[in-house]
Amino acid sequence: MNNHLNSGDGHSRKRMLWGIVLIVAGCLFLLDRMDIYEVSDIWRYWPIVISLAGLIEILSARSMRDVTRGTMNIVVGVWMYACIEGLWGLDFGNSWPILVIAFGANVFMTGVADRNKQS
């Protein structure tokens, strides 16, 4: 990994990104309470929060393990959203093998990252 990913500012970057997420969520809830915007319209998009957590993990990564963890969060969030919306004919019953494959790839890549770290 390059020095940018190994620098000590990953934790502060993660906190700033989560701060932005909380500010946006707070604004949406305030708009809902003021009857300006109906928040219930966006509840079906909640799996995107899981993917957003993965993106934040990747952007603030200090190691390859952080990148693989973030990637797994993104895959799970996209999978859940696709199942909820019925995209590509997917639902929770017919697409669970995707998670098995993703989890296997995550375990494999974590092993590769740990092996490279030891070298």
N, C-alpha and C positions, 0 to 999 in steps of 0.2 A: 504494500500500500504506500501511497506517497505521503509526504509529511503533512499535507493538508488533512488527511483522514486521521493521522496520528497525533495531531495537535490537541492541546488541552481545551480548546474552545468548543468541542463537540457537545459537552453538557450544557453550556450556556446557550448554544444554538438551539438545542432541543427544547430548553425552557422557553426561549423566545417564540419558537414555532407553536408550542402548546399554548402559550399566552395568546397568540393571535387566534388560535382555534377557539379558546374560551371567550375572547372578546366577541368574535363573530357569533358564537352560540348565544351569548348573553344579549347581543343586539337583536337576534331573531326572537328570542323569548320575550324581550321587552316589546318588540313590535306586535307580537301575538297578544300580550296583555293589554296593549293599547288599541286592539282591534284594527290594526293597520295591515297586518299580514297573518294569514292562518298557518301556523307552524305545523299543524297536522298534515298539511299538504306535502311536507318534506320528510315525514317519518319513514316512508318506504325507502328512503335513501340512507338509513342508518348504517348499513354495512360499509358505506364509503368511509365512515369514521375509522373502521378497522384498517382499510387501505391507507387512509391518511396517516394513521399511526405508523404503518410500515414505511411510508414515504419519509416521515420525520426520522424514523430509525436509520434509514439509508442516508439521509442528508446530514445526520449528526454522527455517522458511523466512525468509530475509532478502530475497528477491526473488520476483517472479512466475516467474522461471526455475526457482527451487527448487521452487515449487509444481507446475509442469508436470512436472518431473523426478520428483517424488514421486508424482504421479498416474500417470505412466507405469509406475513400479515397481508400484504397486497393481494396475493393469490386467494387467501381465504375470504377477504372482503369482496373481491370481484366475483368469486364463486357464489357467495351468499346473495349478492345482488342479482346475479344472473338467475339463480334459483327462485328468488322472490318474484322477479319480473317475468319469469318463464322464457328468458332469452335463449335462443338456439334450441328450444325444446327441453331445456334443462329444468329439473326440479330436484329436491333434496333426495328423493328416492332413486332416481336414475343416474345421478352424477357423483355420488359419494366416492367412487373410485378415483376421481380427480384429486380428492384430498389425500388419498393413500399415496398416489404418485407424487404429489407435491411434498408430502411429509417425507417420503423416501428420498426425494431429491434434496430436501433440506438437510436430512441426516447425512447424506453423502457429501454434500458441499461443506458442511460443518467439519466432517472428518478430514476433507481435503485442506480446509483452512487451518485446522489444528496441526496437521502434518507439515504444512508449509511453515507454520509458526515455529515448529520445533527445529526445522532445518536451518 
